Amino acid sequence: MRDESAPDTTPDDPPGSLVGRSPDLARFDEFIAAVPESGGSVVLLGEPGVGKTALLGAVAGRATAQGIQVLRATGVQYRARTSYSALSQLLTATHELRRAATGAPALATVLGIEPGIVPGPDAVAEAVVLLLKSMSDHRPVLLVLDDVQWLDRSSAAVLERVARRLPGSGAGLVCAARAGEEGFFDHGGLPVHELGPLSPADSEALLTRRFPALAARVRRRLIADAEGNPLALLELPAALTDPQRTAAAPLPRSIPLTQRLQAAFAARVRTLPAPTRHLLLVAALEGSGNLQVVRRAVAGRCSLKHLAPAERVRLVHIDDATGRLSFRHSLIRSAVVDLASSDQRRGVHRALAEAWTSVPEQRVWHLAQASIGPDAEIAALLEEVAEVSARRGDGPNAVEALVRAAGLSPTGAERARLLAGAAYVGASLTGGLREVPRLLEDAREADPDADSLPQAMAASVFLLNSYGDVDTAFRLLGGAIEQRRSARSPDAALPEALAALLMVCVYGGRAELWADFDVLADGLDPVPDTLHLMRTVFGDPARARPSDWARLDAAAAALTTERDPVRILKVGTACAYGDRLGLVEESLRRMAAGGGRGENILPAIQALSLLSSHAWFSGRWSEARRLCREALDLCEEFDCPLRSWTATFTLGCVSAACGDFDAARACADRMDQWAGSRRAEAVRRYAAQVRATIALAQGEFEQANRHLSVISAPGTLAPFVGQALWVFLDAAEAAVRTGRRDRALNHVAAAQAAGLDTVSPRLRMVVLAAAGLAAPDDDEAVSRYREALAVGGSERWPFEQARIRLYYGERLRRAKAPAQARNHLAAAREAFGWLGAAPWAERAGAELRACGAPARGAGDRGPLTPQQWEIASLAALGLSNKQIGARLYLSPRTVSTHLYQAFPKLGITSRAALRDALEGVERPPR
């Protein structure tokens, strides 16, 4: 069989169009250009399926396009014993070639054209070289040989000699050989070009071109399994079902090989001795490359010395430093497993279970794979493995363990319970929402009368991510909890079910839902710490007690060594409204990193969203945009809109504060549209806050007041509305600017009565600032502003600090203290500029001018903000406003605004001058 490395081109692609092979083609272009003058040979070396045949085809096409005559031959394994079959294929392809060969007695004899005594390989090689020289006098010649490891012995002996004699002949030879494959063609000493695997980016480009409908997560898995092998990239999708390609069904742990992949990767395995194949099967199913475990598992049948034949043909590699075995390619491992019978695989799993006696988790997995009938004991052990995996953040492993445990459970009720548990873990950890309906249907079929609580937990999450509404999700889950509580028996699932119900209440955002939740949670003993924190400091932070906040601080401090993603995210979420996200930032970053690796997608989305919120409040707005886009891209890829609204909200707030009002309104519109039919009041309030931020930035205070009233009635802190703590300063400003000073005073009084000024430095700062805004006389206002700016750590919230300086400066200007006012207004304008808050910077500038400060004119080389520098640098590279906006997640209009503000600072009037102007400007710190 020949190397089935199919060209990675489509029928409509131009000849020689290969994904990711531009450097390789450039190397062969140089070689082709030199053939007419000097000739020579090159060996193309690579692993099976890496694309050698595709590249040879491209080289032949390019040579033909340049007027070079191409002669081709391919080694074929089953014809390797037919003398001179490849040479005959080369030299008798056309009538003219056959006639020319007939003129050389040595060639006529070996090709069977004329009778005679067969000469030796040197004489035949010399005759071939002379023939090629003669042909090249009229037209350059290139020999293209594929799969030279399978050339027949006679042809190989001649052609390797020809390859060494071609330099200076005006003829060339390019041949492809499999790395590590033994054959008769000895390419030692010839120039070699190694063809490596495709890069991950090129692998994705090839898959996207050929299989555009693949789900992104499936594409990532195939890229990982293929390890840059083009044949694998083109063949592995064919081994999947349609639901698997679209991620509606889970992918198998090991994707089976197609016939073409079997041909490419299994051929060398089949030729190995039986003890070596057994050793490889043990190593493949063991998975980690631990040779000590492999040795124990094969004891009595073979020893590690039997790995030598596999090493010689480059199937495996043993690291001398670590003593670990690795397969040269993951598909070699798959081929080894595919070639074994099911009975052989089960036998090896039993041996590995014995070898892993000291590691229960490994042992139970191998026992499960060796089992073919129900086994309640192994099912129970697998459920324990699932619990451990979920706590340490390995959601996919937990789902797999639960599904396998269900398959081994002897009763329908147990199967239903475990399948429903798998659905819930998938819905809350892995992002496998598309699999939830199938798992729940399987659970129902296993036992229609099974307990409804696990099913309700999974179904409620799925409902809110599809077309269900908050009230339906609450009734479904709340009813199941009530049914379970009425049984009055201890139940480990009840706290987790109540935690899921609490999140339904959060999205619902209505007091009546929380009242029903409290009834259902009443009597739970003990109340889990995270459930208590979510109910108090997150559910209704305005009414949380000092002891609750102290409890949260202790829980946040304990996260440094925590691995359970559920606990990290519950504590992290509870930190949001009390300005404590900085305490859990490192833990959240660990969780967010899993999204890039395709792990624990839903926790990663939530972590990214919380981090973006922290970046928004702490003034790192470029970072906030990036984190939002990462979260939203994952939400779109995994079809989970429920988790998208925190990031959409943050993106809307940043856009509004920066003056990108179109983008901000689009965020608010999306939230309103989704929330309306689902009665998700929390999401509707998110949209209202974005609209209020737009109105404040534009100076439309009546509109701001109206939007803020959706969040909390003026002068009050609405129950179960954590956002009221975020918009406290907004509400006070909107009330004062619209002549409702009494409402602002009531707002301050409500905050002080609730003790909000003791919750965090930010809240103390904004409560004092609100008191300054509402103060009827200047002396009291100045005193409150001074206190607000003196709060320790207030610089951690630069946007709100700058706003307070703006209010302070405005009050001082009206109090006839222009010199003091200018100090605060200048500091505010500078801070707004660094943040990129253009509308606020303009407002501070207008106040400064009213104080008699000179306006900035053209040629004023004031400092660029970080965002202005980044935009100007990209514009200097020639990118358009639209391209810059796409890269930085800004609208073209916002890019234009920032450039308009940057030009006078740089002393220029056009984009053409940007490159020179930026040469003397250091990149400002973020």
N, C-alpha and C positions, 0 to 999 in steps of 0.2 A: 504493500500500500504506500502511496505517496504522501508527502506532507500536505495536509488539507488546510493550509493557511490561506483561506479565501481572501481575496482583495477586500479591504474595508472601504470599498467605494460602492456607490449606488449606480444603477444603469445610466442615470442621467449625468453622472459626474464626468468631468473631462479626464482623458487619459492621464495617468500618473498622479491623480488627485488622491492623496493619502492623508488621513488625519494624523497629525503629530509626527510626520516623518520628513519635514522640511530639511533638518540638518543632514539626515541620511541621504536624501536626494541630492543635496548640494555636494556632498562628498562624491557621489557617483557621476554627477554632472562634470566635475573636474576630471574624473577618470575617463569619461566618454570623450571629452574635448581633447585629451592627450592621445587617444588611440590612434588616429591617423598618422601622427608623427612618430610616436615611440612604442605604442602597443603596451602590453603588460597584462597582469592578472591580479584579481582581488577575490578573496574568499569572504563570503557573507555568512557569518556564524551566528546562530541563535537557537533558542529553545523551541520545541514544537509549538506551533500556533502563533508564534510571535509576529508573523507577517512576512517571512522571507519570500514566499512565492509572490505575494502582492508587490513587494518591493522589486523583485526581479522583473515582474511584468511591467512595472513603471519604468525601470531602467531600459528594458527592451524597447518600450514605446518611445522613449526620449531618443534612444540611439537611432531608431528607424526614422524619426522626424528630422534627424540631422544627416540623413543620407547614408547611414551605416547599414550594411547588410548583417542581419542578425540570424544566427543559426542556433536552434534550441534543442535541448535534450533533457529528459527527466529520468532520474533513477527510479525504478519501480521494484518494490521488494520481491515480489514473486517471480520477477524475471532476472534476478541477480545472478543466476547460474547460466544464463544464455550468453555465450561468448560474443563479445563485440556488439551486443544489442544496442547499447547507448551510442557507440561510435557510428553504427549504421544509421541510427536515428538522426545523427548530426549531418552525415555526409551524403545521404541519399534522399534528402527531403524534397529536392527538385530534380528535374531531368538534367539541368545544367550541372548540378553538383555531382550527380551520379556519373555523368560523362567525364567530368574533370577527374573524379576519383579513379575511373577506369584507366586513365592515362598514367596513373602511378601504380606499377606492378605490385608493390607491397600492399597498397590499399585495396587494389582489385582482388587480391588473394584473401585478405582478412575479411573483406565484406562479402565474399562468396560470389563476386562477379566473374572472376576468372579462376580456373583451377591452378594449384601450385602448392609449394611448401610454405607454410605460414611462417613469416619472419618473426624475430623477437620484438619486444615492445619498444626498444630504442630505435630500431629501423622503422617501425610503423609511426612512432612519434615524429621522427625526422621527416617522413613523407607527409604527415599531416601539416607540419610547420611549413614545409616548402609549398604545399598546396595553398595554405592560408596567405603566405607571402605573395604568391602568384595572383590570388584573387584580390588582395589589397592593393595591387598595382592599379587596378581599375576602380575598385570601390572598397573602402575600409570594411573590415569584418569584425564582428563581435560574437564570440561563443557564449551562450547563456546556458548554464547547467544547473538544474534544480535537483535537490536530494542526492548529492553526490555520495552520501553514505550508503546509498543503495545501488550504486553503479555496479554492473557486472565486473568481475575481477579483471578481465582482459581490457575492457574499455577504461577502467580506473587506472590500470598500470600505464596505458598509453597517454591518457588525458592529463595525469599529474605531471608526466614528463613534458607534455606540450605546454602546460601552464608555466613551467620553469624556463622554457625556451622562447617565450613570446616577446619579452622586452626587446625593443629595437626592430620588431618585425612588421609594424604597421597593423597588427591584428591584436585583439584583446580577448580576455576570457573573464567572465564573472560566474562564480559558482556559489551555491548555497549549501550549507551543511548543518546538520543538527549538532548542537553542542553536546559532547559526551557520548555520541553514538559511534560505535565501532563500525568500520567499513573498509573497503579496499583502497579508497582514494586517500592518500596521505598528503594532507595539505600543510604539513610542517614546513616552516621556512617561507611560506608564501605570505604576501601582505594580507592582513585580516581586518575586516570591518565587523565589529560585533553589533548586532541589532538588539537593543534592549527593550524592555517593556515600555508601554505608553505611560505618560504621566497621568496622575488622577484627573487633571483638567482635560487632557486629550481623550482619556477614557470616557469621561462624561460627554464630551463633544461627539464621539463616535456613537455612543448609546443614544444620545438625543437625536442624532441624525437618522439612525436606522430604526429606533423604537421610540418615537416622540410621545406615545401614550403611557409610557412607564411612569408609575408614581415615583416621586423623588426619593422616598425612603427605599423603595425597591431598587432604584438605580444606584443608590449608595451601596446597598448590600452587594449587588452584582459587581460593582467596581472593586469592592474589597475582595470578593471571591476570585475575580479574574486576575487580580494583581498585574494589570496592565497588558494582559495577553489579548490581542485583538480577536483571535478565534474564539476564545472563551467569552468575550464580550458580545460577540455576534451569535453564539450558540446557546448560552445559558438562558436567555429569555425564552427560547423555544421549549425549554424543559419546564416552564411554569404554566399554570392554568391562567385563564383570563382574570378570575378574581385575584389571584396572587399578583399578577402584573399591575393591577390597579390598587393593590394593598387592601382589598376588601376581604382577603383571606390571608392568614399568616404564611410566611415563607418557611419551608422545611429547614431543619437545622443544617442539613447538607443537601444542596441542590443536586439532583441526579444528573449524570453526564449524558449528553446526546451521543448518537453513534459517531459523529465526527470527532467529538471530544474524546470518546473512548478510543478511537483510532489514533488520535494524536498522543494521548497520555498513557493508555493502558498497554500499548504494544511492548514496551520495555519491561513492564511488570510481569507479563505473561511468560517471558523467557527466563525469569529468575528461578532458582531452585525452590522447591516447596518450603524448606525451613526458612528461607529468606522471605518468601511471601507471607508466611505466618508471622514472622517478626514484624514486618511492615504493617500487617493488619492490626496487631496488638498496639503498635506505636500510633497508628492512625486513630484507633478508637480510644486510646488513652488520652491523646490530645495535647498534653503539656510538654511532651518530649522528655519526660523524666525517665532516664534509662534504668534507674534503680527499681522503679515500679514495673517497667517492661521486663526486666530480668526476673523479678519475682513471678510475673504472670506467665512467663514461658518456661519456667523451671521444669525440667524433666522432658521437654520436647525439643528444645534447641538452645543455643546460647548466643550471646551478642556477636560472637565472631561471624555468625552467618549474615551479618549486615554488610560484610565486605563487598559481595557482588552488587548490592544496591548502591553502595558508595562509588564503586568503579564506574557505573553508568550514570552517575550524577543524579540519582533519584532522591537521595537524602544526604544530609551533611551533619556531622557530629562536631560540635564545638569543643575543642580540647580544653578551653578554659573553664567552661561551665559544665561540661559533660552532658549536654542536652542534645537531643536529636531534633532536627527540623527537616521537613520536606522541602525540596527545592521550589515547589509550587504547590499551592493549596489544592489544585486540581489533580496532582499526583496522588495526594491523600484521598481525594474523592474516588479516583480510579481504583485505588487499592480496595476501598470499601465496596465499591460497586462490583468488583470482580469476585468478591466472596459471596458464598451462599448465606441465606438467613440463618441457617443452623450454625455455620461457622462464626457468624457475628455474635450470636447469642452465647456460644461457647467462650469466645474471647471476653465478652462482657462478664460472664461468671468468673473467669480467671482474674479479671481486673478487680472485681468486687472483693475477691479474697486478698488481692495484693493491696487494696486500700482499706484494710480492716481498721487501721488506726485513724482514718479520716472518714467519719460517718457520712458526710454529705457526698463525697465522691463515691463511697461504697453504695449508697442507696440509689444513685443515678445508674450505676452499672447493673445493680439488681433489677431496677425497673426496666432497663433495656433488654435484660435477659429473660424477663417474664413474658409468658404468652397467655396466661389466664388470670382471672381475678385473684388479688392478693391483698387482703385488708391491711396486713401488717406493713407491707411496702407502701401502700397508699397513705397510711398514717405518717410514715417516715417522710414521704414526699411532701405532705402538707406542712410538716415542720420545716423542711428545706425551703418551702415557699415563704413561710413567715420570716425566716432568717434572711432570705434574699430580699424581700420587700423592705425589711428594716435597714438593710445596708444599701439600699438604692438600686438593686438589680431587678427592676420590674420585669423585663423579658424572661429572666430565669424563673421568677416567681409564677408568671402566667404558665410557662411551659410545665413547671412542676405540678401545678394544680390541674392542668388538663390531663397530664399523664396519670396523676393520682385518680382522677375521675375514671379514666379508662381501666384502672385496676380495681376500682371499688366494686364489691359484690352486690350492692343494693342500689336501686334506682334513686332512693332518697339521698344517699351519699353522693352519687354521681351528680345529681341536680345541684346539691349544695356546693360542691367543688367547682362545677362549671360556672355557677353564678359568681362564686368568689373570683374565678379567673376573669370573668367579664368586668367585675368591679375594679380589680387591680389594673386591667388593661385600660379601663376608662379613666382611672385616676393617676396612673403612673406612666404607662408606656405610650400613650397616644393612640392606642389601638381601638379607637371609637368605632371604626367601620366593622370591627369584628364582634362588637357587643351584641347586636341583634342575633347573629348566628349562634353565639355561645348561650344566650338566653333561650333561644328556641331549642337548642340541644338540651338545656336543663329542663325545659318544660316537657319535652318528649321523654326524658329519663324518668320524670315523676311529676305528673300534672298536679298532684296534691302536695308537693313539697312546700316547706316553709318559705314564705314570700319575702322575708327581710333581705337576704342577699340579692335576690332578683330586683327588689325595689331599689336598693342602693345603686346598682349598676344602671337600672333603667332611668332613675332620676337624673343621673349625670348625662346619660345619652339624650334624654328628652330636651334638656336645656341647651345641648349642642346641636339639636336638629330643629324641629318645628314645634316642640312642646312649650308650654308656658309655666311660669313659676307656680301658679296655684295648682295646676295638675301635678307637677313634680312634688309639691308639698303634700297634697292629699295622698298620693301614691306611697311616698316614703313615711309620712306621718301615720297613715293607717297601718302600715306594716309594723312600725314601732309600737303603736298602741296594742296591736294584737300580741306582739311578743311580750310587752310589759304585763299584759293581763294574765300571762301564764305564771307570773311571780316566781320565776326560777332564775338563778344566776346565768348571765349571758354575756360572754366576752365580746360578742358582735355589737351589742347595744351602744357602747360609747362611740364606736366608729360610725354607726348609723346616725347617732345624734350629731356627730361632727359634720356628716354629709348634709343633714337637715339644716344645720346652722348656716352652711354656705348658701342653701336655698333661700333662707331668710335674709342673708346679706344681699343677694341679688334682688330679692323682692323689695327690700327696703321699706316695709310697712309695719307699723307697730302691732297690728293684729296678728301677723305671722309670728312675731317674737313672743306675743302673749301665749299663743298656742304652743310654741316651742317650749316655753318655760313650764307649761303644764306637763308636757311629755317628758321633760328632763327632771321633773320634781321627783325626789326620792332616789335618784341615782347615787349609789354609795359604793365606793368613793367616786368623786367627780374627778376625772383626769385633769391634770394640770393644764394641758393645752386647751381642753374644752372650756375650762374656767376662764382662761386668758382670752380666748376667742369670743366668749360671751360678754366679757366685761370691757377690756381695754380696746377691743376691736369692734364688738357689736354695738356698744353704747359708751364710747370713751368719755363723753362729757359727764357721765355719772359714775365713772369708775372711782374707786377709793384709793387713797395713797398706798394702802397695802397691796392693792392690785398692781399698781405700777411698780412697786418694789419687787413683787413676785415676777413680773415680766423682766425686770432688769436681771434678776438672778437666773431666769431661764435663758436669757440672751447670752449671758456670760458663760453658761454651761455648753453652748453650742460649738465651742472651739474643737472638741473631739467627737462631736455627734456625726453619725453616718446615716441615720434614718432620715430620708428625704421628707417624709410626712411630718415629722416633728420639726425639722429645720424650717419648713415652709409655714407651719402653723405658728411657730414662735415669730418667724420673720414677718408674716402677715400681721400679727398682733402688734408689731412694732411700728406699723405704718403711720397711724394717726397721732401717735405720741412722739414723733420725731426721733425714733430710736433705730432707724434702719442702719445708721452708721455702726451700731453695735454688732450687727449681724452681717455686715457687708462681705467679709471674707467667706463666711459659710454660704452665702447666697452666690458668690462667684464660683465656688466649687460646684454648686448645683447647676448654675447656668452653663458651665463648661460642658456638661453632659449633653446638652442639645446639639453642640457641634459634632459630637461623636455619635449622634443618633441614639443616645441613651436617655431613659426617663424623660421623655419629651415634655409631658405636661408639667412636672416640677421645674424643668428648665425654663419653660415659658413663664411660669409664675415668678421664678427667681429673676429672670431678665426684666420682667415688668416691675418688680419691686425695686430692682437696681436702677431702672430708668426713672422711677419716681424719686428715688434718693438723689440721682444726678440732677433732676429738675429743681428740687428744692435747694440743693447745695451749689447751684450755679454752673454746673458742668453740662451745658446745654448741647454741645456737639456730641458728647458721650451719650446723653439722654436720647438724642435722635438715633444714634447707632444702635443702642440697646433696644429701642422701640422697634426699629426695622427688623432686627434679629428675631424678636419675639413675634412680630406680626408675620414674618415669613414662615416661621414654624407653625403658627396658627393656620395659615392658609394651606401649607403642605399637608398638615395632619387633620384638617377640617374640624377645628375646634374653636368656633367663634366665641364661645363663652369665655375663654381665657384671653381673648384679644382686647377686651375693652379697657383694661388698665393701661396697656401700652398705647392704644388709640387716644385715650384721654390725655396721657402725658404728652404725646406727640402734638395733640391739639393745643395744649397749654403753651408749650414751647413755641409753636408756630404763631400763636396769637401774640405772645409777649414780644416776639421778634418782628411783628408786623406782617407776617405771611398770612393774611386774613383769609384768603381763599382756601388755603390748605387747612386752616383751623376750622373753618365752616364745614368743609368736607368731612372732617373727623366728627364734628358734632352731628351732622346729618346722618352719618352711618350709625352712630349710636342711637339717635332718636328712632330711626327706622327699625332697628333691631328690637329696641326695648318696647316699642308701642304695643304690638300684638302679644308680647310675652309677659306684660305687666311687670317688667324688670325696672322698678323705680330707681334703683341705685344707678343703673346705666343711664337712665334719663337725667339724673342729677349730674352725672359726669358731663353729659352734653351741655347742661345748663351752666356748669362752671366754665367750660371752654367758651361758651357764648358770652358769659360775663367778663372773662379775661379780654376777649375781643373788644367789648364795649368800653371797658376801663382804658384799654390802650388807645382807643379812639376818642376818649373823653365823652362818651355817650352814657352819662351816669344814670339817667332815668332807665335806659335799657338794661344797664348792669343791675340796677336795683330790682327790676322785674325778673331777670334771670336768677338772681341770687335768692329771691323769694321762693323759687321752686325747690331750693335746697333746704332752706330753713326760714321760717317766718321772721321778719325783721324784729330785732330786739330779743330773740329767743335762741336757744340751742335745741333744735328739734331732737327728740329721742331717737336713738338707733340710726343716727345720721352722722357718721364719723367725719364726713366732708365739712361739717360745720366748723371743725377745728382748722381746716385748711383755708377756708374762705373768710376767716374772722376779720382780717384787715380789709378785705374787699368789701364785706358787708358794711363795715363802719364807714369807709370812704364813700361808698355809694349813697348811704343814708345822709351823711353830712353834705355832700355835694348837691343833693336834691332838696336841701332845706329840712331834712328830718333829723335834726340833732337829737331830739328826745329818743328816737329809736336807737341811735348810736350809743347814747348814754345807757339805755336799757340793755344793749348788747354787752357793754362793758360790765354792768352790774351782774348780768347773768353769768358771765365768765368768772368774775371774782367770787360769786356765790358758789360756783361749781369747783373753785380752786384750780382753774386751768392755768393760772399764772405760776403754779407750783409744779406743773407736769413736766415742762421742758423749758430751756432757755428761750427757744423760739417763741413759744406761746407766751412766756412772760414779756418778751420784747413786743409782740404784736398787741397784747392786751394794753400795755402802757402806751403804745403808739395810738391805739384806738381811743384811749382816754385823752390823748393829746389832740386828736382830730376833733373829738366831741367837746373839748373844754371851751366854755363860753368866753374866757378871758385869756389874753396872750401869756401872762405870767404862768398860769397853770399849764397851758399848752407847752410852753418852752420847758418847764420843769419835767413834764411827762416825757417829752421827746428826749431830753437829756438823759433821763433814767433809762429809756428804752435803748439808746445807743450805748449805754454803759453796761448793759447786761453782758456778763461774761460769755464769750463764745459766739456773740451775735454775728461775727464775720463769717460763720459757717453757712449763713443764709443771705448771700450777698444781694439777691434781688429785693427781698423785703427790707434789708438794711438800707439799700439805695432809695427805696420808696420812702422810708422814714426820713432820710436826709432831705429828700425832695419836699415832703410835707413841712419839715422843720424850716427849711429855707424859705418856703412860701410864707409861712407864718411870720418869720423874722422880717421878710421884706415888707409885709403889711404892717408890722410893728415898727417900721422905720429904722431897722437895723441892717442896712444894705451890706455893710462890710462882712458882718457875721453870716448873713444870708448867702453871700457869694461863696464863702468857704464850703458850706454844706451843699449848695447847688452845684458847684464845680466837682465836688467829690461824687455827687449823685450822677452827674452827666458822665464822668469818667467810668464809673462802675457800670452804668447802663451800656456804655459803649463797649466795654470789655465783654459784657454778656452777650452783646448783639441785640439788645432790646431797643431797636431803633426808635419806635414811637415814644418811648419813655425818655430816651436821650434827647430827642427833639423838644419834648416838653420841658425838661430840665434846662435845655439851652435857651428856650423862650423866657423862662423865669430869670435866667442869668442876664439876658439882654435887658429885661425889665429892671434889673438891679444896676444897670449901667455897665455891665461887662462887655468888652468888645466882641463882636461876632467873628467867628472864624472865617477867613477868606481864602480865596484860591492861593495855593502855594504854602499854606500853613501845614508844616510836616508834623502834625500831631500824631500820636501813636496809633497804629492800626490795631484793631481788635484781633483776637486770634482767628475769628471767622472771616474778617475782612482780609487778613493775610492769606488764609487758605484759598479763598475765592480768587483773590488777585493773582496768586501763584498759578492756579489752574488756568486762569484767563491768559496769563503770560505764556503758557504752553500751547495756546491756540484753541482751547476748548470753548465751545459756545456756551451761552447761558443755560440752554437746555441740558447740555451734557454735564455742566457743573452741578446743576440742580439735581440731576439723576444720581450723581455720585455722592452728593452731600445731603440728599433728601430734603431739598428746598425747592420752592417753585421758581421758575425763571424770573418772575417779577421780583422776588426777594433777592435773587442773585444780582439783578440789575440795580436794585436799591443799594446793596452793599458796595458795588463797584462805584456807583455815583458818590457814595460817601468816602470811598477810599481815594478817588482821583485827586481831590484837593489836598488831602493829607500828604500825598506823594508828589504834589506839585506838577501834575500832568493833566492832560485833557483827552487822551485817547488810549485805547487798548494797546496800540502799537508801541507806546512808550513804557509799558508795564515792566518788561524784562529788565531794561536798564535801570528803571527807578527802584526796583526791588533788590538790586545787587547790594545796595548799601543799607538795607533794612534787615535787622535780625528778626527771626521768627519770635513773636511774643509768646511768653509762657501761658499755658492754659490755666 
